[in-house]
């Protein structure tokens, strides 16, 4: 059941008073803004959609107020979810700000799940309301505007084709293993259909990484052979997945349907990695950035070339921001691809 907030803890407030602890002025301003009930209700309405009966039944949830304020801490200090959990747990001031008091700080995975429920439209409306409240409280007067483009990077490893192929084999093999566990009758499928090729793919990816740092003809030849083997392993795993889908798509089991849907999500991505690898490595083609996939799990990630010193290529999304005095972001747009600043 979704809770609004924790009950105030008299012992916590007694310690804060005894130690004469003060909140940082920046946190104090944010604290006063987040006390607005309209902001609270906007976030609560999204979080209430987690399950059909979230507002009425089930175990008591992490309070909405705690989730909202911990997310504010995360965004303010650019913490990860894990760092947010640790810092709030270690600090009396942040426990005060987040209204956790002496209660257990939510796990970082719990905080992440709640954050994913907040819709983009809610964030846009939330930001507009925060701007209005900040103007009313004279945090900003809105007399100065700075507009600029930046890149928000996706949290992915550097996208090498060999790594992506090995990841594809690992993901498909993991789904095959889950299917094998839930299928009651596997007589219609050969045992080799469920073969796990993860280790073979990982070994070939490592074999590619070693000569990639060298410039000799022998190293390049060895790398070509390793790529050939890795592509064959990936193609064999894709074939296994397609065989399972064809054999089991008529099954009535909901668990099997769920795994087949997962196959259908990842198969096109793995096939795209195969295609770009074959074009680049074996056909010598320069694959355009718009035709590449750089992550199986974050396929929307764009390749951004900004020619920054030390970091000429970034992976994520280009964002256009409007910021007024007081550090308040009044508007933002997530751009498609890598358009030039002159076009914005």
C-alpha positions as CSV (number, residue, x, y, z in Angstrom):
1,X,0.0,0.0,0.0
2,X,1.4,3.4,-1.0
3,X,2.2,5.6,2.0
4,X,2.5,9.4,1.9
5,X,5.2,9.9,4.5
6,X,6.7,8.7,7.8
7,X,5.4,9.9,11.1
8,X,7.8,12.6,12.6
9,X,10.3,11.1,15.0
10,X,10.5,13.1,18.3
11,X,13.9,11.5,19.2
12,X,15.3,12.4,15.8
13,X,14.3,16.1,16.2
14,X,15.7,16.1,19.8
15,X,19.1,15.0,18.5
16,X,19.0,17.6,15.7
17,X,18.1,20.3,18.2
18,X,20.7,19.2,20.7
19,X,23.5,19.1,18.2
20,X,22.4,22.4,16.7
21,X,22.6,21.0,13.1
22,X,21.7,23.4,10.3
23,X,20.7,22.5,6.8
24,X,22.8,23.8,3.9
25,X,21.1,27.0,2.4
26,X,20.7,25.3,-1.0
27,X,19.1,22.3,0.6
28,X,16.9,24.5,2.7
29,X,15.5,26.3,-0.4
30,X,14.8,23.0,-2.1
31,X,13.2,21.7,1.1
32,X,10.8,24.6,1.1
33,X,9.9,24.0,-2.6
34,X,9.3,20.3,-2.1
35,X,6.9,21.0,0.7
36,X,4.3,22.1,-1.9
37,X,1.4,19.7,-1.9
38,X,0.7,20.1,-5.7
39,X,4.2,18.9,-6.5
40,X,3.7,16.0,-4.0
41,X,0.4,14.9,-5.6
42,X,1.9,14.9,-9.1
43,X,4.5,12.4,-8.2
44,X,2.1,10.4,-6.1
45,X,-0.3,10.0,-9.0
46,X,2.5,8.4,-11.1
47,X,3.7,6.1,-8.3
48,X,0.1,5.0,-7.6
49,X,0.2,3.3,-11.1
50,X,2.8,0.7,-10.0
51,X,0.1,-2.0,-9.4
52,X,-3.7,-1.9,-9.9
53,X,-4.3,-1.9,-6.1
54,X,-1.2,0.0,-5.0
55,X,-3.3,2.6,-3.1
56,X,-5.4,0.1,-1.2
57,X,-3.6,-3.2,-0.6
58,X,-0.3,-4.9,-0.1
59,X,2.7,-4.2,2.2
60,X,3.4,-0.6,3.2
61,X,5.6,1.0,0.6
62,X,8.5,3.4,0.8
63,X,6.7,6.7,1.4
64,X,6.2,9.0,-1.6
65,X,7.8,11.9,0.2
66,X,11.0,9.9,0.9
67,X,11.2,8.8,-2.7
68,X,10.7,12.3,-4.0
69,X,13.3,13.9,-1.8
70,X,15.9,11.1,-2.3
71,X,15.5,11.6,-6.0
72,X,16.1,15.3,-5.5
73,X,19.3,14.5,-3.6
74,X,20.4,12.2,-6.4
75,X,19.8,14.9,-9.1
76,X,21.3,17.7,-7.0
77,X,24.6,16.0,-6.2
78,X,24.8,13.8,-9.4
79,X,24.9,10.6,-7.3
80,X,24.1,7.1,-8.6
81,X,21.2,5.3,-6.9
82,X,23.7,3.3,-4.8
83,X,25.6,6.4,-3.7
84,X,22.3,8.1,-2.9
85,X,21.3,5.3,-0.6
86,X,24.7,5.4,1.1
87,X,25.0,9.1,1.6
88,X,21.4,9.5,2.9
89,X,22.0,6.6,5.4
90,X,25.3,8.2,6.6
91,X,24.1,11.8,7.1
92,X,21.7,13.2,9.7
93,X,21.1,16.3,7.5
94,X,20.1,14.2,4.5
95,X,17.9,12.0,6.7
96,X,16.3,15.2,7.8
97,X,15.9,16.5,4.3
98,X,14.5,13.2,2.9
99,X,12.2,12.8,5.9
100,X,13.7,9.3,6.6
101,X,14.4,10.1,10.3
102,X,15.6,6.9,12.0
103,X,13.7,4.6,9.6
104,X,15.5,2.3,7.2
105,X,16.8,4.1,4.1
106,X,15.3,2.6,0.9
107,X,17.5,0.2,-1.1
108,X,19.0,1.7,-4.3
109,X,17.1,-0.9,-6.4
110,X,13.8,0.1,-4.7
111,X,14.5,3.8,-5.4
112,X,15.3,3.0,-9.0
113,X,12.0,1.1,-9.5
114,X,10.0,4.0,-8.1
115,X,11.9,6.6,-10.2
116,X,11.0,4.7,-13.4
117,X,7.3,5.2,-12.7
118,X,7.6,9.0,-13.1
119,X,6.4,9.9,-16.6
120,X,8.1,12.5,-18.9
121,X,4.9,14.6,-19.0
122,X,4.9,14.7,-15.2
123,X,8.5,15.8,-15.1
124,X,7.8,18.6,-17.5
125,X,4.8,19.8,-15.5
126,X,6.8,19.3,-12.3
127,X,9.6,21.5,-13.6
128,X,7.2,24.2,-14.7
129,X,5.6,24.3,-11.3
130,X,9.0,24.3,-9.5
131,X,10.0,27.3,-11.7
132,X,6.8,29.2,-10.7
133,X,7.3,28.4,-7.0
134,X,11.0,29.5,-7.2
135,X,9.9,32.8,-8.8
136,X,7.4,33.3,-6.1
137,X,10.0,32.6,-3.4
138,X,12.4,34.9,-5.2
139,X,15.0,32.2,-5.8
140,X,15.0,33.4,-9.3
141,X,13.5,36.5,-11.0
142,X,13.8,35.1,-14.5
143,X,15.6,38.2,-15.9
144,X,18.5,36.3,-17.4
145,X,18.4,33.3,-19.7
146,X,21.2,31.0,-20.8
147,X,20.6,28.4,-23.5
148,X,23.0,25.7,-24.5
149,X,23.4,22.1,-25.8
150,X,25.0,19.3,-23.8
151,X,25.2,15.5,-24.0
152,X,23.7,13.2,-21.4
153,X,25.7,10.1,-21.7
154,X,24.2,6.6,-21.5
155,X,25.6,4.3,-18.8
156,X,27.2,1.8,-21.1
157,X,30.6,0.2,-21.7
158,X,32.6,1.4,-24.7
159,X,30.7,-0.2,-27.7
160,X,33.1,-2.6,-29.4
161,X,31.5,-5.0,-31.9
162,X,33.2,-8.0,-30.3
163,X,31.8,-7.0,-26.9
164,X,28.4,-6.5,-28.3
165,X,28.4,-9.9,-30.0
166,X,29.6,-11.6,-26.8
167,X,26.8,-9.8,-24.9
168,X,24.3,-10.9,-27.4
169,X,25.3,-14.6,-27.0
170,X,25.2,-14.2,-23.3
171,X,21.7,-12.7,-23.3
172,X,20.2,-15.2,-25.7
173,X,21.8,-18.1,-23.9
174,X,20.4,-16.9,-20.6
175,X,16.9,-16.8,-22.1
176,X,17.3,-20.2,-23.6
177,X,18.2,-21.5,-20.1
178,X,15.1,-20.0,-18.7
179,X,12.9,-21.5,-21.4
180,X,14.4,-24.9,-20.7
181,X,13.5,-24.6,-17.1
182,X,9.8,-23.8,-17.8
183,X,9.2,-26.2,-20.7
184,X,7.5,-29.4,-19.6
185,X,8.2,-31.4,-22.7
186,X,11.6,-30.9,-24.4
187,X,11.4,-33.9,-26.7
188,X,10.4,-31.8,-29.6
189,X,13.7,-29.8,-29.2
190,X,17.2,-31.3,-29.5
191,X,19.5,-31.0,-26.5
192,X,21.9,-28.9,-28.5
193,X,19.1,-26.3,-29.0
194,X,19.7,-25.2,-25.5
195,X,23.5,-25.2,-25.7
196,X,25.1,-22.3,-23.8
197,X,27.9,-20.7,-26.0
198,X,28.6,-17.8,-23.6
199,X,32.1,-19.0,-22.6
200,X,33.1,-19.6,-26.2
201,X,31.9,-16.1,-27.2
202,X,33.7,-14.5,-24.3
203,X,37.0,-16.3,-25.2
204,X,36.8,-15.1,-28.8
205,X,36.1,-11.5,-27.7
206,X,39.2,-11.6,-25.5
207,X,41.2,-13.1,-28.4
208,X,40.1,-10.1,-30.5
209,X,41.0,-7.5,-27.8
210,X,44.7,-8.6,-27.6
211,X,45.8,-8.2,-31.2
212,X,43.5,-5.1,-31.6
213,X,46.3,-3.1,-29.7
214,X,48.9,-4.3,-32.2
215,X,49.7,-3.1,-35.7
216,X,51.4,-6.1,-37.2
217,X,50.0,-8.1,-40.2
218,X,50.0,-11.3,-38.1
219,X,47.9,-9.6,-35.3
220,X,45.4,-8.4,-37.9
221,X,45.1,-11.8,-39.4
222,X,44.6,-13.4,-36.0
223,X,41.9,-10.8,-35.2
224,X,40.1,-11.6,-38.4
225,X,40.0,-15.3,-37.6
226,X,38.7,-14.6,-34.1
227,X,36.0,-12.3,-35.5
228,X,35.0,-15.1,-38.0
229,X,34.7,-17.6,-35.1
230,X,32.8,-15.1,-32.9
231,X,30.3,-14.4,-35.8
232,X,29.7,-18.1,-36.3
233,X,29.1,-18.6,-32.6
234,X,26.6,-15.7,-32.5
235,X,24.8,-16.9,-35.7
236,X,24.5,-20.4,-34.1
237,X,23.0,-18.9,-31.0
238,X,20.6,-16.8,-33.0
239,X,19.5,-20.0,-34.9
240,X,18.9,-21.7,-31.6
241,X,16.7,-18.9,-30.4
242,X,14.7,-18.9,-33.7
243,X,14.2,-22.7,-33.4
244,X,12.8,-22.3,-29.9
245,X,10.5,-19.5,-31.0
246,X,9.1,-21.6,-33.9
247,X,8.6,-24.7,-31.7
248,X,7.0,-23.0,-28.7
249,X,5.1,-20.0,-30.0
250,X,1.8,-22.0,-29.9
251,X,2.3,-22.9,-26.2
252,X,-0.3,-21.6,-23.9
253,X,2.0,-21.1,-20.9
254,X,2.3,-17.4,-19.8
255,X,5.9,-18.0,-18.6
256,X,6.9,-19.3,-22.1
257,X,5.2,-16.4,-23.8
258,X,7.1,-14.0,-21.6
259,X,10.4,-15.5,-22.6
260,X,9.5,-15.5,-26.3
261,X,8.7,-11.8,-26.1
262,X,12.1,-11.3,-24.5
263,X,13.6,-13.2,-27.5
264,X,11.7,-11.0,-29.9
265,X,13.1,-7.9,-28.2
266,X,16.8,-8.9,-28.3
267,X,17.0,-10.9,-31.5
268,X,16.7,-7.9,-33.9
269,X,19.4,-6.1,-31.8
270,X,21.8,-9.0,-32.0
271,X,21.2,-9.4,-35.7
272,X,21.9,-5.7,-36.2
273,X,25.2,-6.1,-34.4
274,X,26.0,-9.1,-36.6
275,X,25.2,-7.0,-39.7
276,X,27.4,-4.0,-38.7
277,X,30.3,-6.3,-37.8
278,X,30.2,-8.2,-41.1
279,X,30.0,-4.9,-43.0
280,X,32.8,-3.3,-41.1
281,X,35.2,-6.2,-40.5
282,X,34.8,-8.4,-43.5
283,X,33.5,-6.1,-46.2
284,X,35.7,-3.1,-45.2
285,X,32.7,-0.7,-45.2
286,X,32.4,2.4,-43.0
287,X,29.1,1.9,-41.3
288,X,27.2,5.3,-40.8
289,X,26.6,6.1,-37.2
290,X,22.8,6.2,-37.7
291,X,22.9,2.6,-38.8
292,X,24.8,1.3,-35.8
293,X,23.6,0.0,-32.5
294,X,26.0,0.6,-29.6
295,X,24.1,-1.2,-26.7
296,X,21.7,-4.1,-26.6
297,X,20.1,-2.7,-23.4
298,X,20.1,1.0,-24.4
299,X,19.4,0.7,-28.1
300,X,18.2,4.3,-28.3
301,X,21.7,5.6,-27.6
302,X,23.1,8.0,-30.2
303,X,26.8,8.4,-31.3
304,X,27.7,12.0,-30.6
305,X,30.8,13.6,-32.2
306,X,31.6,17.0,-30.6
307,X,35.4,16.9,-31.0
308,X,36.0,17.6,-27.3
309,X,39.6,17.5,-26.1
310,X,40.2,14.0,-24.8
311,X,36.7,12.8,-25.6
312,X,35.9,13.3,-29.3
313,X,33.0,10.7,-29.2
314,X,30.3,10.4,-26.7
315,X,27.4,7.9,-26.4
316,X,24.0,9.2,-25.2
317,X,21.6,11.9,-26.2
318,X,22.0,15.6,-27.1
319,X,19.9,17.8,-24.9
320,X,19.1,21.5,-25.4
321,X,18.6,23.4,-22.1
322,X,17.2,26.8,-21.0
323,X,18.4,28.0,-17.6
324,X,17.5,31.2,-15.8
325,X,19.3,32.9,-12.9
326,X,19.2,30.9,-9.7
327,X,20.2,27.7,-11.6
328,X,16.6,26.8,-12.5
329,X,16.2,24.8,-15.7
330,X,13.0,26.2,-17.3
331,X,12.9,24.0,-20.5
332,X,14.7,21.2,-22.1
333,X,14.5,19.2,-25.3
334,X,16.0,15.7,-26.1
335,X,17.3,15.9,-29.6
336,X,17.3,13.1,-32.2
337,X,20.8,12.1,-33.5
338,X,23.6,14.7,-33.5
339,X,22.2,17.9,-35.0
340,X,24.6,20.9,-35.0
341,X,24.0,23.7,-32.5
342,X,23.4,26.1,-35.4
343,X,20.2,24.2,-36.3
344,X,18.7,24.7,-32.8
